[in-house]
């Protein structure tokens, strides 16, 4: 079940944000939204966040294609019916929805039980579950389809399908975002108000990785110099590089589409 995340010593604005981003039930957890100049234009549920010191990086709308994962599914029902989900919707235990820690909210996911082979298709509209080993929290109706209600948890495989569309004849299809393209991705490793610091880091990374550049952008009246590294042929390749950069001492880096 999604955990109710009670923030300690946070500004009121972040407490309110977390009540939408991570609000649900269970024991209290220490949590915070990571707000930087690069993420201030994002919606609350699109921003990176931490729970008990563990960092989660939500995927952008065009980063879910090909995503699959295996682990435990759990479910949440009557105690949360009518409460707000992370994207501001009202939770309906009878709707086909789910909570996931990093998938874009609004994407539809196929969930397959590894116990009985049953399948359910759900829309992600919430964040969670924050229990070790659990990868998705299902609504009551979805859990009932997969026979998860009785045992409480079950091993599943999840696959991201895309965003649902219905044509004039009522036929349902799932589309990938139009912004998903091959061949134009980079990793932003830092942003500086001092241009020389950005140029110095860019030169160091270019020597090591073959390509790095500085892009300028205004945020709330301040000019930032953004250091971006690499030219990657797909989101998957860029995400792999991003993980390596994080391990190398750039904890707040993220993948960006190049112009």
Secondary structure, 3 states (H helix, E strand, C coil): CCECCCCCCCCHHHHHHHHHHCCCECCCCCEEECCCCCCCCCCHHHCCEEECCEEECCCCCCCCCCCEEEEEEEEECHHHCCCECCCCCECCCCCCEEECCCCCCCCEEEEEECCCCCEEEEEEEECCCCCCCEEEEEEHHHHHHHCCCCCCCEEEEEEEEEEEEECCCCCEEEECCCCCCCCCEEEEEEEECCHHHHHHHHHHHHHHHCCEEEEEEEECCEEEEEEEEEEECCHHHHHHHHHHHHHCCCCCCEEEECC
